[in-house]
Amino acid sequence: MRRNNVKPSEITLRLCRNVRILAKEQRIKMKDVESAAGLANGYFFRCEQNSNAMRIDTVCTLAELFGVTVDELICEDLEKKLKEPLAKATLADAVEAVSDVFSKEEIVRIISEEM
């Protein structure tokens, strides 16, 4: 049964887009994703061009590879989801994130120069 009357090609395109987003975020080349999942080079490109459905075992392997659920990989808009935490971050969060690299004085100087 189709979920929300979404065509299979739309599902495949979303899945491929999410894989590309996750690969980019984790700095993994697509050919390395394809290799790790046991797929031929250019597999995702061909899926996007032909809207071929992926086998469920391939989807499960990809989800495991990226540390996400199958549902997230297929149904979520991961581009939007991954940007949300950045939008909600506060200055205090940013300072805390770099405090092990920069001293308090360096952080203040950097912020002052940017303003």
C-alpha positions, 0 to 999 in steps of 0.5 A: 500500500502506498503511503500518502499517495506518493508515487514510487519514483518520488520515494526513490528520488527522496531516498537518493537525495537523503543518501547524498545529503548524509554522504556529504554531511559525513564527507563520504564520496558516493562511490564509497557509499556504493562500494560499502553497500555492495552497489555498482558505481553510478547506482544512485545516478541511475536510480535518479534518472530511471526512478528504479525502486531499490531493494529493501535489503539495500535500503536497510544496508544504507540506513545502517551505514549512515546510522539512521532508521529506514523510515528516516532514510525514506520518509524524512526531509533530511536536508531540513532536519539536519539544518534545524539544530544549527538554526536553534543553536545559541551563541553559548552553544557555539562558544561551548563547542569551540572552548576546547580549541580557543581560549575565552579571550580568543573567542571574544576577539573572534566574535568582536572582529566579526561584528 
